[in-house]
Amino acid sequence: MLATQRQHLILQELDAEGTVRVAALADLLRVSEMTVRRDIDALDAEGLLLRVHGGATRAGAFSAFEPGFGAKSAREADAKRAIAAEALRLLLPGMTLLVSGGTTTHELARLLPRDLGLTVVTNSLMVANALAAGDGGIRTVVLGGQRTPSEALVGPVTVHALDGLHADLCFMGVHGFDPKAGITSPNLLESEVNAAMIAASDTLAVLADATKYGTVGLAGIAPLSAVGTLITDARISTGSAGPAAESLLRQSVGELRITPLTPALAPPASQLGSSSGASQRWERPDLLPSWVADPFPARPTSLPDGQMPPASAFKGHDA
């Protein structure tokens, strides 16, 4: 068995059990304990788990542990893409959005349509970079502050920058969500910024895959009752908490949207801002609209005589 296969199985066991022991893994994988320890060391270096005496535990098991953006982006990629695509259905033309840091919100930024006249205010360097990768069309405002391991900007400078701002909708990625603890973060400064984002927005949409259910970070951001829409994946009904988790969440948040694990690609413009098309998915790349299949197509190097290149919707500091 290849090292990558063993490590994938180790992470699966960790997701199911919360902690794993070296001896048990050696029996399961039919390898030596030394091989298991090397695999655990490699996964620990990537921030995908925490090595402890005799085994390993989930990276999020400690409330103040904050993995870096690179480590988090490697996890649950299919679920994040599906959740981000479902989030597009909340959009209406001309909206002003507040977008927090996080790998799922970064995926959302990559999918945001450029033809809706959106304004995005963000404290995420990665979100800002994703918006800048397009051909314009989204006005982008980047909040200042102190940089975190997850490439977000936090602290009093960030909170002050939010004073006087108002957004129609806030898209927020979270470290964990729990019926009792609400939405939480391992970073005290980030929790303050996220709370200020909620206060500056009409509606809060939380984007969080099902593995974050029951995780409680060091600092609370808001109770689940403050969440207008929670978008997660189908494992919320089949995880260790079973159907009870879905039932509790439906009672706690304004709206619960559950996506299948098959990546749900972006809806057509006619379905944005509506839940009427929520059951329709694009699963065949050959049927995708061009802007989804290649959201940032290369511009032609030459144009027919007399034809001018299209102008961006915004200029100056817009991304």
C-alpha positions in Angstrom: 0.0 0.0 0.0 1.3 3.4 -0.9 2.0 6.0 1.8 -0.7 8.3 0.4 -3.2 5.5 0.6 -2.2 4.7 4.2 -2.5 8.3 5.2 -5.9 8.7 3.6 -7.1 5.7 5.7 -5.6 7.2 8.8 -7.5 10.4 8.3 -10.7 8.4 7.7 -10.2 6.6 10.9 -9.6 9.9 12.7 -12.7 11.4 11.3 -14.7 8.4 12.5 -13.2 8.0 15.9 -11.7 11.4 16.9 -8.4 9.8 18.1 -6.3 6.9 16.8 -3.7 4.7 18.3 -0.5 3.7 16.6 -0.9 0.0 17.5 -4.5 -0.2 16.3 -3.5 1.5 13.0 -0.6 -0.9 12.5 -3.0 -3.8 12.8 -5.6 -2.2 10.5 -3.1 -1.3 7.8 -0.9 -4.4 8.3 2.3 -2.4 8.6 4.8 -1.8 11.3 4.2 0.7 14.1 7.3 2.6 12.8 5.6 3.0 9.4 2.5 4.4 11.1 4.5 6.8 13.1 6.2 8.1 10.0 2.7 8.6 8.3 1.4 10.4 11.4 4.5 12.7 11.5 3.9 13.5 7.8 0.2 14.3 8.4 1.1 16.4 11.5 3.6 18.4 9.4 0.8 19.2 7.0 -1.5 20.3 9.8 -4.0 17.5 9.0 -3.8 16.0 12.5 -2.1 16.5 15.8 0.5 13.9 16.9 0.1 12.9 20.6 1.7 10.2 22.7 0.8 6.8 21.3 -1.3 8.1 18.4 -3.0 11.2 17.0 -6.0 13.3 17.4 -8.0 15.7 15.1 -6.3 19.0 14.4 -9.4 20.8 15.6 -9.6 18.8 18.9 -7.9 21.7 20.8 -10.0 24.8 20.9 -7.1 27.3 20.3 -5.4 25.3 17.6 -5.5 27.2 14.2 -4.2 25.3 11.2 -2.8 27.3 8.2 -4.7 28.0 5.0 -2.8 25.4 3.0 -3.5 22.6 5.5 -7.3 23.5 5.6 -7.6 23.9 1.8 -6.6 20.2 1.3 -9.5 19.0 3.4 -13.1 18.3 2.2 -12.5 19.8 -1.3 -15.6 18.3 -2.9 -17.9 19.3 0.0 -16.5 22.9 -0.1 -17.1 23.2 -3.9 -20.7 21.9 -3.5 -21.4 24.3 -0.6 -19.9 27.3 -2.4 -22.0 26.6 -5.5 -25.2 26.3 -3.4 -24.3 29.7 -1.8 -24.5 31.4 -5.2 -28.3 30.8 -5.1 -28.5 33.5 -2.4 -27.2 36.2 -4.7 -29.1 39.1 -6.2 -27.8 41.7 -8.7 -26.2 44.7 -7.1 -25.6 43.1 -3.7 -22.9 44.2 -1.3 -21.3 41.2 0.4 -19.1 40.8 3.4 -16.9 37.7 3.0 -14.9 36.3 5.9 -11.7 34.4 5.8 -11.7 30.6 5.2 -11.2 28.0 2.6 -14.9 27.5 1.7 -15.4 31.3 1.3 -12.3 31.2 -0.9 -14.0 28.6 -3.1 -17.1 30.9 -3.2 -15.0 33.8 -4.3 -13.6 31.8 -7.2 -17.2 31.1 -8.4 -18.8 34.5 -7.9 -20.3 35.7 -11.2 -18.7 38.8 -12.6 -21.9 40.2 -14.3 -24.1 40.9 -11.3 -22.6 44.2 -10.2 -21.5 42.8 -6.8 -19.4 44.7 -4.2 -17.3 42.4 -1.9 -15.8 43.6 1.3 -13.4 41.0 2.8 -10.8 40.5 5.4 -9.3 37.5 3.6 -6.2 37.9 1.5 -7.0 34.7 -0.3 -10.6 35.9 -1.2 -9.1 39.2 -2.5 -6.6 37.3 -4.6 -9.3 35.0 -6.1 -11.4 38.1 -7.0 -8.4 39.8 -8.6 -7.8 36.7 -10.8 -10.8 37.6 -12.9 -11.4 40.2 -15.6 -13.1 42.8 -13.3 -16.7 43.1 -12.7 -16.6 42.9 -8.9 -15.8 45.9 -6.8 -13.5 44.7 -4.0 -12.8 46.4 -0.7 -10.0 44.8 1.5 -10.1 45.4 5.2 -6.7 46.0 6.9 -5.4 44.3 10.1 -3.1 41.7 11.5 -2.5 38.5 9.4 -3.5 35.1 10.8 -2.3 31.6 9.8 -5.5 31.3 7.8 -4.6 34.4 5.7 -7.3 36.6 7.3 -6.8 40.1 8.6 -8.0 40.7 12.2 -7.6 43.0 15.2 -8.8 46.5 16.1 -7.8 47.9 12.8 -10.1 45.5 11.0 -13.0 46.1 13.5 -12.6 49.9 13.1 -12.7 49.5 9.3 -16.1 47.9 9.6 -17.5 50.9 11.4 -20.1 52.6 9.2 -20.1 49.8 6.6 -23.3 48.0 5.7 -23.7 44.8 3.7 -26.8 43.0 2.4 -25.3 39.6 3.1 -22.4 38.1 5.0 -20.8 34.9 3.9 -18.9 33.4 6.7 -16.6 30.4 7.1 -16.3 29.0 10.6 -14.0 26.7 12.6 -16.9 24.9 14.1 -20.7 25.0 14.6 -22.5 23.4 17.6 -26.1 23.6 18.8 -24.9 24.8 22.3 -21.7 26.8 21.5 -23.0 28.3 18.2 -20.3 29.3 15.6 -16.8 29.6 17.0 -13.2 30.3 16.1 -9.9 29.3 17.6 -8.7 32.9 17.2 -9.9 35.6 19.7 -9.2 38.4 17.3 -10.9 36.7 14.4 -14.0 36.0 16.5 -14.3 39.8 17.2 -14.0 40.6 13.5 -16.5 38.0 12.5 -19.0 39.3 15.1 -18.5 42.8 13.7 -19.2 41.5 10.2 -22.4 40.0 11.4 -23.5 43.3 13.0 -22.7 45.1 9.7 -24.9 42.8 7.6 -28.6 42.3 7.1 -28.3 38.5 6.8 -25.7 35.9 7.8 -25.0 32.8 5.7 -22.6 30.3 7.2 -20.7 27.9 4.9 -19.4 24.9 6.8 -18.9 21.2 5.8 -20.4 18.6 8.1 -17.0 17.6 9.7 -17.2 20.9 11.6 -20.4 20.0 13.4 -19.7 19.6 17.1 -16.3 21.4 16.9 -16.0 24.2 19.4 -13.3 26.8 19.1 -11.8 29.0 21.8 -13.9 32.0 21.1 -17.6 32.2 20.4 -18.8 34.4 17.4 -22.6 34.1 17.6 -25.4 31.7 18.5 -26.9 29.5 15.8 -30.1 31.6 16.1 -28.1 34.5 14.5 -27.6 32.4 11.3 -30.0 33.2 8.5 -28.8 30.3 6.3 -26.5 27.5 7.1 -25.2 25.5 4.1 -23.5 22.2 4.8 -23.2 18.8 3.2 -25.3 15.6 3.3 -23.0 13.9 5.9 -24.7 16.1 8.6 -27.5 13.4 8.7 -25.2 10.4 8.6 -22.3 11.3 10.9 -21.8 10.3 14.5 -24.8 12.4 15.7 -27.1 10.9 13.1 -30.4 12.5 12.0 -30.6 14.3 15.3 -28.0 16.8 14.1 -30.1 17.8 11.1 -33.2 18.1 13.3 -31.4 20.3 15.9 -29.9 22.5 13.2 -33.3 23.0 11.5 -34.7 24.2 14.8 -31.7 26.5 15.5 -31.0 28.4 12.3 -33.3 30.3 10.0 -32.7 28.0 7.0 -30.7 24.8 6.6 -29.5 23.9 3.1 -27.9 20.5 2.6 -25.8 19.8 -0.5 -24.9 16.3 -1.9 -21.2 15.4 -1.7 -21.1 15.4 -5.5 -19.8 19.0 -6.3 -22.8 21.2 -7.0 -21.7 23.5 -9.7 -22.9 27.1 -10.2 -26.6 27.7 -11.0 -27.7 29.6 -14.1 -28.3 33.3 -13.6 -32.1 32.7 -13.7 -31.8 30.7 -10.5 -29.6 33.1 -8.5 -31.4 34.6 -5.5 -34.0 31.8 -5.5 -34.3 28.4 -3.9 -36.6 27.2 -6.7 -33.8 25.6 -8.6 -32.0 24.1 -5.6 -32.6 20.5 -6.7 -31.0 21.1 -10.1 -27.3 20.4 -10.5 -24.7 20.4 -13.2 -22.7 17.2 -13.0 -21.5 16.9 -16.6 -18.7 19.4 -17.5 -19.6 19.2 -21.2 -23.0 20.8 -20.4 -21.6 23.6 -18.2 -21.9 27.2 -19.3 -18.5 28.6 -20.4 -18.2 30.9 -17.4 -18.4 27.9 -15.0 -16.2 25.6 -16.9 -13.6 28.3 -17.3 -14.6 31.3 -15.1 -11.5 33.3 -16.2 -10.9 32.5 -19.9 -7.8 34.0 -21.5 -8.4 37.1 -23.5 -7.6 37.0 -27.2 -4.2 38.4 -28.1 -5.6 40.0 -31.2 -9.0 41.1 -32.3 -10.6 41.6 -35.8 -10.0 45.1 -37.4 -12.1 47.7 -35.8 -13.2 45.7 -32.8 -12.4 47.0 -29.4 -11.9 44.8 -26.3 -14.7 44.8 -23.7 -14.3 47.3 -20.8 -14.4 46.2 -17.2 -17.4 47.1 -15.2 -15.3 48.9 -12.6 -12.0 50.6 -12.6 -9.4 51.9 -10.1 -9.1 49.7 -7.1 -11.8 47.3 -8.2 -10.9 43.6 -8.7 
